[in-house]
Each structure stands twice: as structure tokens, then as C-alpha cells.
């Protein structure tokens, strides 16, 4: 049989156990976020770019980029984790980049003053770029 004085003590114990469980979940979530940030920093340091290859639900830093200067201009070869790749040619006429080969055209969308999104088919890439304001016509 319990007494009234033990009920508050029991409630306190239950509350402390619940808080301990919440703290553990919060710590796990914090560790998960920190681990994701570390993976992002490592990928960026390894020269990986944000991409969403065909079938990806969102952007992640898993594609690599090779730069090849030629007399025709700078070619970018973007390699996907699946082994697929896209070749792009950097232009000097304000378009940004164009598909260097293949039948599919590239669509370039400025994201910020320092980044563009390039879509070729169902593949999308985020590339560093200097975005110039459009001249008034």
C-alpha cells in the first residue's frame, strides 16, 4: 500500500527517467547533425560538389568535378557516384556552361551571386560561378 508522501517521490522518479530518455535522444540527434556536417566538410575538402543525379531526392555533396583547360575553353567533367558523367563547356558569352556533348541541352539557373544550378536531362548540379547582373535592355 502506498502513502501520499511516496506518490510525489514516484512521480519525480518517473519524470527524471523520462527526461533522461529525452536527453539521450537529443544527444543522438546532435551527434547525427554534427556527423553530417563533418561529412559535408570532408566532401567539400575532397573537391566534391552538390548534385542530384537522376533518381536522387535531393542535393548531396557526392559528385566530383575535373577541370580540363583546352584551346576551346574550360571543360568540366562531372562524375556521379553511379559511374555516369556529364561534360560541360564553360562559356564566355554569359550563358555559364553548355553541354559539351550528347543530345541533351543544359539549363542554367542562377542560385546566388556565387552559384548556379545546371540541369542536363534529369541530372542537376550546383557549381560555383560569378553571376553577373543582367544588363538593362
Secondary structure, DSSP 4 states (H G I P E B T S, - for coil): ---HHHHHHHHHHHHHHHHHHHHHHHHHHHHHHHHHHHHHHHHHHTTEEEEE-TT-SS-EEEEEEEEEEETTEEEEEEE-TTS-EEEEEE-SSSS-EEESSSSPPEEEEEEETTEEEEEETTEEEEEE--PPPPPP-
